[in-house]
Amino acid sequence: MTTGLTAWTFAIIAFCVLAETGRELCFKHGAASALLETLQKPVIWLGIVFWAVELVMWTRVLEQVALSVAFPLMALSYAAIGFAGAAIFKETINLRHALGIVLVTAGVVCVGATGL
């Protein structure tokens, strides 16, 4: 295992961020109050597929990159999910929320730069 990021491992991490974002969007879209009703929706199963694929790819990342570098990069999913929620579900991003996303992203840049 190396601690540094290669273009390939960074691409896999980016894929995992996108898969996590897709999963959460599917779960939000398919959410219902009753569990059985929720499990009958195809979009929920699509979210589960996103989760399974992300799991496999994430274990590949962890074979090659230090956890202390790889895991903080996954925090980009907070920004991606926030923006996707606003774009798709018309959720509001207030100033404090936006500042939090900027700070998380800045932290990711700092951590990611140490892994290069």
C-alpha positions in Angstrom: 0.0 0.0 0.0 1.2 3.5 -0.8 0.0 6.6 0.9 0.0 8.8 -2.2 -2.8 9.2 -4.7 -2.3 8.2 -8.3 -4.6 9.4 -11.1 -6.2 6.0 -11.1 -7.0 5.9 -7.3 -8.2 9.5 -7.4 -10.5 8.6 -10.3 -11.9 5.7 -8.2 -12.4 8.0 -5.3 -14.3 10.4 -7.5 -16.4 7.5 -8.8 -17.2 6.5 -5.2 -18.2 10.1 -4.4 -20.5 10.1 -7.4 -21.9 6.6 -6.5 -22.6 7.8 -2.9 -24.3 10.9 -4.3 -26.4 8.7 -6.6 -27.3 6.4 -3.8 -28.5 9.1 -1.5 -30.5 10.7 -4.4 -32.2 7.3 -5.0 -33.0 6.8 -1.4 -34.4 10.3 -1.0 -36.5 9.9 -4.1 -37.8 6.5 -3.0 -38.3 7.2 0.7 -41.7 6.3 2.0 -43.0 6.0 5.6 -43.6 2.2 5.4 -40.6 -0.1 4.9 -42.4 -2.5 2.7 -43.6 0.3 0.5 -40.1 1.7 0.2 -38.6 -1.7 -0.7 -41.0 -2.1 -3.6 -39.7 0.9 -5.4 -37.1 0.3 -8.1 -35.3 3.5 -7.3 -34.5 2.1 -3.9 -32.9 -1.0 -5.4 -30.9 1.2 -7.8 -29.6 3.0 -4.7 -28.6 -0.4 -3.2 -26.8 -1.2 -6.5 -24.9 2.1 -6.2 -24.0 1.1 -2.6 -22.7 -2.3 -3.6 -20.6 -1.0 -6.5 -19.2 1.7 -4.3 -18.3 -0.9 -1.7 -16.3 -2.9 -4.1 -14.5 0.1 -5.6 -13.9 1.6 -2.1 -12.1 -1.6 -1.0 -9.9 -1.3 -4.1 -9.0 2.2 -3.0 -8.2 1.1 0.5 -5.8 -1.5 -0.8 -3.7 1.3 -2.3 -4.2 4.5 -0.4 -3.8 5.3 3.3 -7.2 5.6 5.0 -6.1 8.9 6.5 -5.9 10.3 3.0 -8.7 8.4 1.2 -11.5 8.8 3.7 -11.4 12.6 4.0 -11.7 12.8 0.2 -15.0 11.1 0.5 -16.2 14.2 2.3 -16.7 15.7 -1.2 -19.9 13.7 -1.2 -21.3 16.2 1.4 -20.9 19.0 -1.2 -22.1 16.9 -4.1 -25.2 15.7 -2.2 -25.9 19.2 -1.0 -25.8 20.6 -4.5 -27.7 17.7 -6.0 -30.4 18.1 -3.3 -30.8 21.7 -4.2 -30.8 21.1 -8.0 -33.1 18.0 -8.0 -35.3 18.3 -5.0 -35.3 22.1 -4.8 -33.9 22.0 -1.3 -32.6 25.3 0.1 -28.9 26.0 0.8 -28.7 28.9 3.2 -25.6 30.9 3.8 -24.5 28.8 6.8 -25.0 25.6 4.8 -23.0 27.0 1.9 -20.2 28.1 4.2 -20.0 24.6 5.7 -19.8 23.1 2.2 -17.0 25.5 1.3 -15.1 24.7 4.5 -15.5 20.9 4.0 -14.3 21.3 0.4 -11.3 23.4 1.6 -10.4 20.7 4.1 -10.6 18.0 1.4 -8.2 20.1 -0.7 -5.8 20.3 2.2 -5.9 16.6 2.9 -5.9 15.6 -0.8 -2.8 17.8 -1.4 -0.9 15.9 1.3 -1.6 12.6 -0.5 -0.2 13.7 -3.8 
